[in-house]
Amino acid sequence: MKKNYDVIVVGGGHAGIEAAFASARLGKDTAIFTLYLDTVAMMSCNPSIGGPGKSNLVAEMDILGGEMGRHTDEFNLQLKHLNESKGPAARITRGQADKYLYRTEMRKKLEHTENLHMIQDCVEQIIVDEGEIKGIRTRLGISYFAKAVILCTGTFLKGKIVIGDVTYSAGRQGEQSAEKLSDSLREHGIHIERYQTATPPRIDKRTIDFSKMEELKGEEQPRYFSIFTNKERNNVVPTWLTHTTEKTIEVAKEMLKYSPIVSGIIETHGPRHCPSLDRKVLNFPDKTNHQIFLELESADSEEIYVNGLTTAMPPFAQEAMMRTIAGLENAKIMRYGYAVEYNYAPASQLYPSLESKKIAGLYFAGQINGTSGYEEAACQGFMAGINAARKLDKKEPVIIDRSEGYIGVLIDDIIHKKTPEPYRVLPSRSEYRLTLRFDNAFMRLYEKAKEIGILSQEKLDCLKNAIDIVNSEIARLREISVPMVKANELLEKLGSNQKFAKGIKIGELLKVKEVTYDSLKDITEIGDYPEFIKNQIETIIKYDVFIQRENEQIEKFKRLEEMKIPKDFDFSKVKGISNIARSGLEEIRPLSIGEASRISGVTGNDIALLIGYLK
C-alpha cells in the first residue's frame, strides 16, 4: 500500500475536494482522507450554492480552475437571478443543487482525476519534526507521509450533536466525529477554540399543502457560475415560499425554555447571518412573518429542506412550531433539525497563503478556520491546494488581495479581523464592490489564472480573446460620434425622456439607463458577442466614473501593500504604538503595511509610527 505522497488533504467536504483537485491538477501526487467515502462533497445543510458575495467566490474559483461553479451548473435543480433591480455590484446567481447528484457526481470526478487517491480512514495525529509537517497517522495506526498537509475538517473535530437536551458525539447527524486530531494540533502549539452551527428539519414533500404557498421558479437561461458552461436551457424545478405566523411565534416563545440556547446546553456562538428560529424570536420578539422557503433536496427524493426554520429544539417543539405554518399543518418530519458544536483553529495563526505560522507545510482551510458556508470553505481549500503545490515547487504562494477578489477579502478578514461567530462573506465586507463584480471575474483574475496554471491553454486563450474584445469595443464606442437627431430618435424609441442638444460619442449614449449594447445596432455596427462580453462592455461604460474612483482607491491600497515588513521584524522596537496594537502585530506578524493596517486594534497613528520606523 502506498504511504508517501506529495500532498495529503484531510477531509472530503467542499474545502477538501477543491484542495485535492487543485493539488492533483498541478501535478502533485495527492491523497484525500475522509471518514466516509459515500459522503464526499455532502451538502450538510442548505442545498444551495451562491448568493450575495458567495456567487463572487464561486465565479472567481471558476476562472482560476476550481470545480464548484461548473459542477453546480451541471447538477442543479434551478438557478435564479437575484438583485436584478439593483446595480451591477449586487446582481448575482443562486443555485439550488441536486444534493444527491452533486455528491455522487463529484465523487466520480475525484476518482477519475489523475494523481488523486481517495482513502477512507480517520486522521488522529499530525507528524511534525523540527517545526515541519511530515505526515499524518490514522485511527487504524497507519502513518502516511507527505511534504504538505491540508486540514479541511469541517465540523468533525470533537463534533457534538445537540437536539433539545440530547447530545452525542458526531460531526454530522448519523456520522462519527474525529475525537483526537485537535488534541494533536494543541500538542504542537495550535490554539483551538469552539464554534457551533445548526440546520433545520427536513420534511416529506407528499405531506405539504402547496396551495397555501407561493411557487418560485428558476431561470431557463440564467447567468451560470462558470463562464465555460454551455447549456441551451437550465432546469426550472420550483421552490415554495411561506411564512411564520403570530401563532408560530407564540408557540416558539412557549417552547423557548426547551431551547438548548436558553438552557445553556449550547454555549458557543453560531453564524449571525443564519440564525435559528429560537434566536429570531429572542432577538426580534415582535416580528411574526419570517420567510420560510421550501427547497427540494434532489429530483430523486421527496425530502424537502425547510429554509428559515433552523432550530435545535427538541422534536416535540419542532413539530409544534411547524403545525402553525401555512401549508405545513400536516407536514411529516423526516429528519429533525439539530445543532453541531465543533473545534476550530482561529485563522490568525496562518499566513495569507493559509500555511501555518508554527508548522511549515501545514495548511488550514474551511470551517477549521472559523468560517461558515460551502463557498467560503471551497475557495480556501482551492487556494491552500494551489499554495501547497507551489511550495513543493519552491514557488512563491499565490495571494489574491482584497482589491482583486472576494477570495482575498475573505482570507484577509479571517486572518486579521476577529469575529465572535463563524465568518460569512458579504458584499458589505468589500471596499471595492463595484470592481469585484460577479460578472467580471474573467477580467480581474486572468493573469492569476495564467500564473496558477490549472486552466488549459484553450480556456486561457478564450479568456484573453474575450478581454481583448471588451477593451477594443469600449475604445471604439468612445471614439465613434453619432448625430444629435439619430441619438434622440433612439432614446425616444427606447422610452427614455432624456434628450441631447448636440451630437455625442456612442460611449456617452450608452451611459443612458435605457440604452443597451444590443440597442446600438440601429446607429452603428455591433458584434454578435456572447452575453457575458456584451454585459462587460455595457457595465464598464455605464459606470465609468464610479469605476475610475474605485480604481484610485485601489492604487492607494496597493501602495501600502507594497511597503513590506521583514519576516523577523521586532515590533517591540517601535516606540509609541499602543499595547493593543503591539499585541496584534506580534500575534499576526503582518508582511506589509497594508496588512498591518487591517489588524484589529491597530490605529492610523500606530501605522504612521510603524512606517516612520521602517523608513
C-alpha positions as CSV (number, residue, x, y, z in Angstrom):
1,M,0.0,0.0,0.0
2,K,1.3,3.5,-0.9
3,K,2.3,5.5,2.1
4,N,4.1,8.5,0.6
5,Y,2.5,11.4,-1.2
6,D,3.4,15.0,-2.2
7,V,0.2,16.4,-0.6
8,I,-2.2,15.0,1.9
9,V,-5.7,16.5,2.2
10,V,-7.7,15.7,5.4
11,G,-11.4,16.0,4.9
12,G,-13.8,15.3,2.0
13,G,-16.0,18.3,2.2
14,H,-16.1,21.3,-0.1
15,A,-12.7,22.6,1.1
16,G,-11.1,19.2,0.9
17,I,-12.3,18.4,-2.6
18,E,-11.2,21.8,-4.1
19,A,-7.8,21.4,-2.3
20,A,-7.3,17.9,-3.7
21,F,-8.4,18.8,-7.2
22,A,-6.1,21.9,-7.2
23,S,-3.1,19.9,-5.9
24,A,-3.6,17.0,-8.3
25,R,-4.2,19.1,-11.3
26,L,-0.9,20.9,-10.6
27,G,0.8,17.5,-10.9
28,K,1.2,16.6,-7.3
29,D,0.7,13.1,-6.0
30,T,-2.3,13.8,-3.7
31,A,-4.2,11.7,-1.2
32,I,-7.6,12.8,0.2
33,F,-8.7,11.2,3.5
34,T,-12.3,11.1,4.5
35,L,-14.2,9.5,7.3
36,Y,-16.7,8.0,4.9
37,L,-16.3,7.9,1.1
38,D,-20.1,8.0,0.5
39,T,-20.4,11.5,1.9
40,V,-17.7,13.2,0.0
41,A,-19.0,16.6,-1.2
42,M,-22.0,16.3,1.0
43,M,-24.2,19.4,1.3
44,S,-24.7,19.1,5.1
45,C,-27.2,22.0,5.3
46,N,-28.8,24.2,2.7
47,P,-29.0,22.6,-0.8
48,S,-27.7,25.8,-2.5
49,I,-24.6,27.5,-3.9
50,G,-24.2,31.2,-4.4
51,G,-26.0,34.3,-3.2
52,P,-24.6,37.7,-2.2
53,G,-20.8,37.6,-2.0
54,K,-20.8,33.8,-2.3
55,S,-21.5,33.9,-6.1
56,N,-18.4,36.0,-6.5
57,L,-16.3,33.4,-4.7
58,V,-17.6,30.7,-7.0
59,A,-17.1,32.7,-10.2
60,E,-13.5,33.6,-9.1
61,M,-12.7,29.9,-8.4
62,D,-14.0,29.0,-11.8
63,I,-11.7,31.4,-13.6
64,L,-8.7,30.2,-11.6
65,G,-9.5,26.5,-12.3
66,G,-11.8,25.4,-9.4
67,E,-14.6,22.9,-9.7
68,M,-17.6,24.2,-7.7
69,G,-19.1,26.5,-10.3
70,R,-19.1,24.2,-13.3
71,H,-20.3,21.3,-11.1
72,T,-23.3,23.4,-9.8
73,D,-24.1,24.5,-13.4
74,E,-24.2,20.8,-14.4
75,F,-26.1,19.3,-11.4
76,N,-28.7,21.7,-10.2
77,L,-32.4,21.9,-9.8
78,Q,-32.6,25.6,-10.6
79,L,-30.5,28.7,-11.0
80,K,-32.1,32.0,-10.1
81,H,-31.1,35.6,-10.7
82,L,-31.1,37.8,-7.5
83,N,-31.0,41.6,-7.1
84,E,-31.8,42.3,-10.8
85,S,-33.3,45.8,-9.9
86,K,-30.1,46.8,-8.1
87,G,-26.7,47.9,-9.5
88,P,-24.2,45.6,-11.2
89,A,-22.2,45.1,-8.0
90,A,-25.3,43.4,-6.4
91,R,-26.5,41.2,-9.3
92,I,-25.7,37.6,-8.6
93,T,-26.9,34.0,-9.1
94,R,-28.1,31.5,-6.6
95,G,-28.2,27.8,-7.5
96,Q,-30.3,25.1,-5.9
97,A,-28.2,22.0,-6.2
98,D,-29.4,18.4,-6.6
99,K,-27.8,17.2,-3.4
100,Y,-27.6,13.6,-4.4
101,L,-26.1,14.2,-7.9
102,Y,-23.8,16.9,-6.6
103,R,-22.3,14.4,-4.1
104,T,-22.2,11.3,-6.3
105,E,-21.0,13.0,-9.5
106,M,-18.3,14.9,-7.6
107,R,-17.0,11.6,-6.2
108,K,-16.8,10.3,-9.8
109,K,-14.7,13.3,-10.8
110,L,-12.4,12.8,-7.8
111,E,-12.0,9.1,-8.6
112,H,-11.1,9.8,-12.3
113,T,-8.7,12.7,-11.6
114,E,-5.0,11.9,-12.4
115,N,-2.6,12.0,-9.4
116,L,-5.5,11.8,-6.9
117,H,-6.1,8.9,-4.4
118,M,-9.1,8.6,-2.1
119,I,-8.7,6.9,1.3
120,Q,-11.4,6.2,4.0
121,D,-9.9,6.5,7.5
122,C,-9.9,8.8,10.5
123,V,-6.8,11.0,10.8
124,E,-5.9,11.3,14.5
125,Q,-2.4,12.8,14.6
126,I,-0.2,15.1,12.6
127,I,3.5,14.1,12.4
128,V,5.8,17.0,12.9
129,D,9.6,17.1,13.0
130,E,11.5,20.3,14.0
131,G,8.7,22.6,13.1
132,E,7.9,20.9,9.7
133,I,5.0,18.7,8.8
134,K,5.9,15.2,7.8
135,G,2.6,13.4,7.5
136,I,-0.4,12.1,9.4
137,R,-1.3,9.0,11.5
138,T,-4.8,7.4,11.3
139,R,-7.1,5.6,13.6
140,L,-6.0,2.3,12.0
141,G,-2.5,3.0,13.2
142,I,-1.2,3.7,9.7
143,S,1.3,6.5,9.1
144,Y,1.2,8.4,5.8
145,F,3.9,10.8,4.8
146,A,3.8,14.0,2.7
147,K,5.6,17.2,2.1
148,A,2.5,19.2,2.7
149,V,-0.7,18.5,4.6
150,I,-4.0,20.5,4.3
151,L,-6.6,20.2,7.1
152,C,-10.2,20.6,5.9
153,T,-12.0,19.0,8.8
154,G,-15.3,20.9,8.7
155,T,-17.5,20.3,11.8
156,F,-15.9,17.0,12.7
157,L,-13.2,17.9,15.3
158,K,-14.8,16.7,18.5
159,G,-18.2,17.3,16.9
160,K,-21.2,17.2,19.2
161,I,-24.8,17.0,18.0
162,V,-27.4,18.8,20.1
163,I,-31.2,18.3,19.8
164,G,-33.1,19.7,22.8
165,D,-31.4,18.2,25.9
166,V,-30.0,15.2,23.9
167,T,-26.3,15.4,23.0
168,Y,-23.9,12.9,21.4
169,S,-20.6,12.8,19.5
170,A,-20.9,13.2,15.7
171,G,-19.5,15.5,13.0
172,R,-22.9,15.4,11.2
173,Q,-26.1,13.7,12.3
174,G,-25.5,10.0,11.7
175,E,-21.7,10.3,11.1
176,Q,-18.8,9.8,13.5
177,S,-16.6,12.7,14.8
178,A,-12.8,13.0,14.8
179,E,-12.0,13.0,18.5
180,K,-8.2,13.1,18.6
181,L,-6.9,15.3,15.8
182,S,-7.5,18.6,17.6
183,D,-5.6,17.3,20.6
184,S,-2.7,16.5,18.4
185,L,-2.8,20.1,17.0
186,R,-2.8,21.5,20.5
187,E,0.2,19.4,21.4
188,H,2.1,21.1,18.5
189,G,1.2,24.6,19.6
190,I,-2.0,25.3,17.6
191,H,-4.6,27.3,19.5
192,I,-8.1,25.6,19.4
193,E,-11.5,27.2,20.1
194,R,-15.1,26.1,19.6
195,Y,-18.0,27.2,17.4
196,Q,-21.5,26.0,16.6
197,T,-23.8,25.8,13.6
198,A,-27.3,24.4,13.1
199,T,-29.6,23.1,10.4
200,P,-33.5,22.9,10.0
201,P,-35.7,19.9,9.9
202,R,-36.4,18.1,6.6
203,I,-39.9,17.1,5.7
204,D,-41.8,14.8,3.3
205,K,-43.0,16.6,0.2
206,R,-46.1,14.4,0.0
207,T,-47.4,15.8,3.3
208,I,-47.2,19.5,2.3
209,D,-50.2,21.7,1.1
210,F,-48.5,23.7,-1.6
211,S,-51.8,25.5,-2.5
212,K,-51.2,27.8,0.5
213,M,-47.7,28.8,-0.7
214,E,-46.2,30.9,-3.5
215,E,-44.3,29.0,-6.2
216,L,-40.9,30.3,-7.3
217,K,-39.2,29.1,-10.4
218,G,-35.6,29.5,-11.7
219,E,-34.3,30.8,-15.0
220,E,-34.3,28.8,-18.2
221,Q,-31.3,30.9,-19.4
222,P,-29.5,32.0,-16.3
223,R,-26.2,33.6,-15.7
224,Y,-24.2,30.5,-15.0
225,F,-21.5,30.3,-12.3
226,S,-18.9,29.1,-14.8
227,I,-18.0,31.2,-17.8
228,F,-17.3,28.0,-19.6
229,T,-20.8,26.5,-19.2
230,N,-22.7,26.0,-22.4
231,K,-26.3,24.8,-22.0
232,E,-29.3,25.6,-24.1
233,R,-31.6,25.7,-21.1
234,N,-31.5,25.1,-17.4
235,N,-33.8,23.3,-15.0
236,V,-36.7,25.3,-13.5
237,V,-37.8,23.0,-10.6
238,P,-39.7,25.3,-8.2
239,T,-39.2,26.3,-4.7
240,W,-42.0,27.5,-2.5
241,L,-42.4,30.4,-0.1
242,T,-44.5,30.5,3.0
243,H,-44.2,32.5,6.3
244,T,-44.3,32.0,10.0
245,T,-47.4,33.3,11.7
246,E,-48.3,35.0,15.0
247,K,-49.2,31.5,16.3
248,T,-45.7,30.2,15.3
249,I,-44.0,32.9,17.4
250,E,-46.5,32.3,20.2
251,V,-45.7,28.6,20.2
252,A,-41.9,29.3,19.8
253,K,-42.0,31.6,22.9
254,E,-43.7,28.9,24.9
255,M,-41.1,26.4,23.8
256,L,-38.1,28.6,24.4
257,K,-37.4,27.1,27.8
258,Y,-36.6,23.8,25.9
259,S,-34.1,25.6,23.5
260,P,-30.5,24.4,24.1
261,I,-29.5,28.1,23.6
262,V,-31.7,29.2,26.5
263,S,-31.0,26.2,28.7
264,G,-27.2,26.7,28.3
265,I,-26.5,23.3,26.7
266,I,-25.2,25.3,23.8
267,E,-22.8,28.0,25.0
268,T,-20.8,28.6,21.8
269,H,-21.6,31.1,19.0
270,G,-23.3,30.2,15.8
271,P,-23.4,32.1,12.4
272,R,-25.1,35.5,12.9
273,H,-26.3,35.7,9.3
274,C,-28.1,32.3,9.5
275,P,-29.9,32.5,12.9
276,S,-32.1,29.7,14.3
277,L,-35.8,30.4,14.8
278,D,-35.0,30.4,18.6
279,R,-32.6,33.4,18.1
280,K,-35.0,35.2,15.8
281,V,-37.7,35.1,18.5
282,L,-35.2,36.2,21.2
283,N,-33.8,39.0,19.0
284,F,-36.9,40.1,17.2
285,P,-39.8,39.2,19.5
286,D,-42.3,41.4,17.7
287,K,-41.7,40.1,14.2
288,T,-44.1,37.4,13.2
289,N,-43.8,36.8,9.4
290,H,-40.4,35.3,8.9
291,Q,-39.9,33.9,5.4
292,I,-39.8,30.1,5.0
293,F,-38.5,28.7,1.7
294,L,-39.2,25.0,0.9
295,E,-36.5,23.5,-1.3
296,L,-36.4,20.1,-2.9
297,E,-33.2,18.2,-1.9
298,S,-33.0,16.1,-5.1
299,A,-35.0,15.2,-8.1
300,D,-34.8,11.6,-6.9
301,S,-36.2,12.2,-3.4
302,E,-39.3,13.5,-1.7
303,E,-37.2,15.2,1.0
304,I,-37.7,18.9,1.4
305,Y,-35.4,21.4,3.1
306,V,-37.2,23.9,5.3
307,N,-35.0,27.0,4.8
308,G,-35.6,29.6,7.5
309,L,-36.7,27.1,10.3
310,T,-33.3,26.3,11.7
311,T,-33.5,25.0,15.2
312,A,-32.1,22.6,17.7
313,M,-35.2,22.5,19.9
314,P,-36.5,19.0,20.9
315,P,-38.6,17.1,18.4
316,F,-41.9,17.8,20.0
317,A,-41.2,21.6,19.9
318,Q,-40.1,21.4,16.2
319,E,-43.4,19.6,15.4
320,A,-45.5,22.1,17.4
321,M,-44.0,25.1,15.6
322,M,-44.3,23.5,12.1
323,R,-48.1,22.9,12.6
324,T,-48.6,26.7,12.8
325,I,-47.1,27.5,9.4
326,A,-49.3,27.8,6.3
327,G,-49.1,24.6,4.2
328,L,-47.1,22.7,6.9
329,E,-50.0,21.9,9.2
330,N,-49.8,18.2,8.4
331,A,-46.1,18.0,7.3
332,K,-44.2,14.9,8.4
333,I,-40.6,15.5,9.6
334,M,-38.1,13.0,8.1
335,R,-35.1,14.5,9.8
336,Y,-35.2,16.7,12.8
337,G,-33.2,20.0,12.9
338,Y,-30.1,19.9,15.1
339,A,-27.0,22.0,16.1
340,V,-23.4,20.8,16.0
341,E,-20.6,22.2,18.1
342,Y,-17.0,21.6,16.9
343,N,-13.4,22.7,17.3
344,Y,-11.7,25.1,15.0
345,A,-8.3,26.9,14.9
346,P,-8.5,30.7,14.6
347,A,-7.0,31.8,11.3
348,S,-4.9,34.5,12.9
349,Q,-2.3,31.6,13.2
350,L,-1.9,31.5,9.3
351,Y,-0.1,33.4,6.6
352,P,-2.2,34.7,3.7
353,S,-1.2,31.6,1.8
354,L,-3.2,29.6,4.5
355,E,0.1,28.0,5.7
356,S,0.6,27.7,9.4
357,K,3.0,30.2,11.0
358,K,4.0,27.5,13.5
359,I,4.3,24.4,11.4
360,A,5.8,24.7,7.9
361,G,3.9,22.8,5.2
362,L,0.7,22.5,7.3
363,Y,-2.3,24.4,5.7
364,F,-5.8,25.0,7.1
365,A,-8.9,25.5,5.0
366,G,-12.7,25.8,5.5
367,Q,-14.6,25.6,8.8
368,I,-11.5,24.8,10.7
369,N,-10.5,28.4,10.1
370,G,-13.8,29.7,11.7
371,T,-15.8,30.3,8.5
372,S,-19.3,29.2,7.6
373,G,-20.6,28.1,4.2
374,Y,-19.8,25.8,1.3
375,E,-18.4,28.6,-0.9
376,E,-16.2,30.1,1.8
377,A,-14.8,26.6,2.5
378,A,-14.3,25.7,-1.1
379,C,-12.3,28.9,-2.0
380,Q,-10.0,28.4,1.0
381,G,-9.4,24.7,0.1
382,F,-8.7,25.7,-3.5
383,M,-6.1,28.4,-2.5
384,A,-4.5,26.0,0.0
385,G,-4.2,23.3,-2.6
386,I,-2.6,25.7,-5.0
387,N,-0.1,27.1,-2.5
388,A,0.8,23.7,-1.1
389,A,1.7,22.5,-4.6
390,R,3.7,25.7,-5.3
391,K,5.6,25.3,-2.0
392,L,6.8,21.9,-3.2
393,D,7.9,23.5,-6.5
394,K,9.7,26.2,-4.5
395,K,7.5,28.9,-6.0
396,E,6.1,31.9,-4.2
397,P,2.4,31.4,-3.0
398,V,-0.4,32.9,-5.0
399,I,-2.0,35.6,-2.9
400,I,-5.3,37.3,-4.1
401,D,-5.5,40.6,-2.3
402,R,-8.8,42.3,-1.2
403,S,-8.7,44.6,-4.3
404,E,-8.5,41.6,-6.7
405,G,-11.3,39.3,-5.4
406,Y,-13.7,38.3,-2.7
407,I,-11.4,35.3,-2.1
408,G,-8.9,37.9,-1.0
409,V,-11.4,39.7,1.2
410,L,-12.4,36.5,2.9
411,I,-8.8,35.3,3.6
412,D,-7.7,38.8,4.7
413,D,-10.7,39.2,7.0
414,I,-10.4,35.8,8.8
415,I,-6.7,36.3,9.5
416,H,-6.9,40.0,10.6
417,K,-10.4,40.7,11.9
418,K,-11.6,38.7,14.9
419,T,-15.3,37.8,14.7
420,P,-17.3,36.4,17.6
421,E,-19.1,34.0,15.3
422,P,-18.4,31.8,12.2
423,Y,-17.4,34.2,9.3
424,R,-19.6,34.6,6.3
425,V,-18.6,36.6,3.2
426,L,-20.9,39.5,2.4
427,P,-20.8,42.3,-0.2
428,S,-20.6,44.8,2.7
429,R,-17.2,43.4,3.7
430,S,-15.6,44.6,0.5
431,E,-14.4,48.1,0.0
432,Y,-14.3,47.6,-3.8
433,R,-17.7,46.0,-4.6
434,L,-18.1,47.6,-8.0
435,T,-14.7,46.3,-9.1
436,L,-15.2,42.8,-7.6
437,R,-18.4,42.1,-9.5
438,F,-19.8,38.6,-10.1
439,D,-19.7,39.1,-13.9
440,N,-16.1,40.4,-14.4
441,A,-14.0,37.7,-12.6
442,F,-12.6,36.7,-16.0
443,M,-11.1,40.2,-16.5
444,R,-9.9,40.6,-12.9
445,L,-8.2,37.2,-12.5
446,Y,-6.9,36.3,-16.0
447,E,-3.3,37.0,-15.0
448,K,-3.7,35.0,-11.8
449,A,-5.2,32.1,-13.8
450,K,-2.2,32.1,-16.1
451,E,0.2,32.2,-13.1
452,I,-1.6,29.2,-11.3
453,G,-1.6,27.1,-14.4
454,I,-4.7,24.8,-13.9
455,L,-6.8,26.1,-16.8
456,S,-6.0,24.6,-20.2
457,Q,-4.3,26.9,-22.8
458,E,-7.5,26.7,-24.8
459,K,-9.5,28.2,-21.9
460,L,-6.9,30.8,-21.3
461,D,-6.9,31.8,-24.9
462,C,-10.7,32.0,-24.7
463,L,-10.5,34.4,-21.8
464,K,-7.8,36.5,-23.4
465,N,-9.8,36.9,-26.6
466,A,-12.9,37.9,-24.5
467,I,-10.9,40.6,-22.6
468,D,-9.4,41.9,-25.9
469,I,-12.9,42.2,-27.4
470,V,-14.2,44.1,-24.4
471,N,-11.3,46.6,-24.3
472,S,-11.3,47.2,-28.1
473,E,-15.1,47.6,-28.3
474,I,-15.1,50.0,-25.4
475,A,-12.4,52.1,-27.1
476,R,-14.3,52.0,-30.4
477,L,-17.6,53.2,-28.9
478,R,-15.9,56.0,-27.1
479,E,-14.5,57.3,-30.4
480,I,-17.5,57.0,-32.8
481,S,-19.7,60.0,-32.9
482,V,-23.5,59.9,-33.5
483,P,-25.6,62.9,-34.8
484,M,-28.0,64.5,-32.3
485,V,-31.0,63.5,-34.4
486,K,-30.1,59.8,-34.5
487,A,-29.2,59.7,-30.8
488,N,-32.6,61.3,-29.8
489,E,-34.5,59.0,-32.2
490,L,-33.0,56.0,-30.4
491,L,-33.8,57.4,-27.0
492,E,-37.4,58.1,-28.0
493,K,-37.7,54.6,-29.4
494,L,-36.4,53.1,-26.1
495,G,-38.8,55.2,-24.0
496,S,-36.2,57.5,-22.5
497,N,-37.1,61.1,-21.5
498,Q,-33.5,62.2,-22.0
499,K,-32.6,64.4,-25.0
500,F,-29.2,65.6,-26.3
501,A,-28.7,69.1,-27.6
502,K,-25.8,68.2,-29.9
503,G,-24.1,65.1,-31.4
504,I,-22.2,62.9,-28.9
505,K,-19.9,59.9,-28.8
506,I,-21.7,56.5,-28.7
507,G,-20.0,55.7,-25.4
508,E,-21.8,58.7,-23.8
509,L,-25.1,57.5,-25.3
510,L,-24.6,54.0,-23.8
511,K,-24.5,55.6,-20.4
512,V,-28.2,56.4,-20.6
513,K,-30.2,54.0,-18.4
514,E,-32.5,52.7,-21.2
515,V,-29.7,52.2,-23.8
516,T,-28.2,48.7,-24.0
517,Y,-25.4,47.4,-26.1
518,D,-27.8,45.5,-28.4
519,S,-29.9,48.6,-28.9
520,L,-26.9,50.3,-30.5
521,K,-27.4,48.2,-33.7
522,D,-29.8,51.0,-35.0
523,I,-26.9,53.5,-35.2
524,T,-23.7,51.5,-35.5
525,E,-22.4,48.1,-36.4
526,I,-22.1,45.9,-33.3
527,G,-20.6,42.5,-32.7
528,D,-22.5,39.2,-32.2
529,Y,-20.7,38.5,-28.9
530,P,-21.7,36.2,-26.0
531,E,-23.8,37.8,-23.3
532,F,-21.0,38.0,-20.8
533,I,-18.9,40.1,-23.2
534,K,-21.8,42.4,-24.1
535,N,-22.6,42.8,-20.4
536,Q,-19.0,43.9,-19.6
537,I,-18.9,46.5,-22.4
538,E,-22.2,48.0,-21.2
539,T,-21.3,47.9,-17.5
540,I,-17.8,49.4,-17.8
541,I,-19.1,52.3,-19.9
542,K,-22.2,53.0,-17.8
543,Y,-20.3,53.0,-14.5
544,D,-17.1,54.6,-15.8
545,V,-16.9,57.4,-13.3
546,F,-17.5,55.2,-10.3
547,I,-15.1,52.5,-11.5
548,Q,-12.4,55.2,-12.0
549,R,-13.0,56.5,-8.5
550,E,-12.7,53.0,-7.1
551,N,-9.5,52.4,-9.1
552,E,-7.9,55.4,-7.5
553,Q,-8.7,53.9,-4.0
554,I,-7.2,50.6,-5.1
555,E,-4.0,52.3,-6.2
556,K,-3.6,53.8,-2.7
557,F,-4.3,50.3,-1.2
558,K,-1.7,48.8,-3.5
559,R,1.0,51.3,-2.4
560,L,0.5,50.2,1.2
561,E,0.6,46.5,0.2
562,E,3.9,47.1,-1.5
563,M,5.5,48.5,1.7
564,K,7.0,45.2,3.0
565,I,7.8,44.4,6.7
566,P,10.7,41.9,7.2
567,K,9.5,38.5,8.4
568,D,11.7,38.7,11.5
569,F,10.8,42.3,12.4
570,D,10.9,43.2,16.1
571,F,7.7,45.2,16.8
572,S,8.8,45.9,20.3
573,K,11.4,48.4,18.9
574,V,8.7,50.7,17.6
575,K,8.2,53.4,20.2
576,G,4.8,55.0,20.8
577,I,2.4,52.3,19.4
578,S,-0.3,51.2,21.7
579,N,-0.1,48.0,23.7
580,I,-3.2,46.5,21.9
581,A,-1.6,47.3,18.5
582,R,1.7,45.8,19.5
583,S,-0.1,42.6,20.7
584,G,-2.0,42.3,17.5
585,L,1.1,42.9,15.4
586,E,3.1,40.3,17.3
587,E,0.3,37.8,17.0
588,I,-0.4,38.2,13.3
589,R,3.1,39.2,12.2
590,P,2.0,41.1,9.1
591,L,4.2,41.1,6.0
592,S,3.2,44.5,4.7
593,I,2.0,47.9,6.0
594,G,-1.3,47.3,4.3
595,E,-1.8,44.0,6.1
596,A,-0.8,45.6,9.4
597,S,-3.4,48.4,8.9
598,R,-6.2,45.8,8.9
599,I,-5.4,44.1,12.2
600,S,-8.0,44.6,14.9
601,G,-6.8,47.3,17.4
602,V,-4.2,48.9,15.1
603,T,-4.9,52.6,14.5
604,G,-3.8,55.1,11.9
605,N,-1.3,56.6,14.4
606,D,0.2,53.1,15.0
607,I,0.7,52.7,11.3
608,A,2.3,56.2,10.9
609,L,4.8,55.3,13.7
610,L,5.5,51.9,12.1
611,I,6.1,53.4,8.6
612,G,8.4,56.1,10.2
613,Y,10.4,53.4,12.0
614,L,10.8,51.3,8.8
615,K,11.9,54.3,6.8
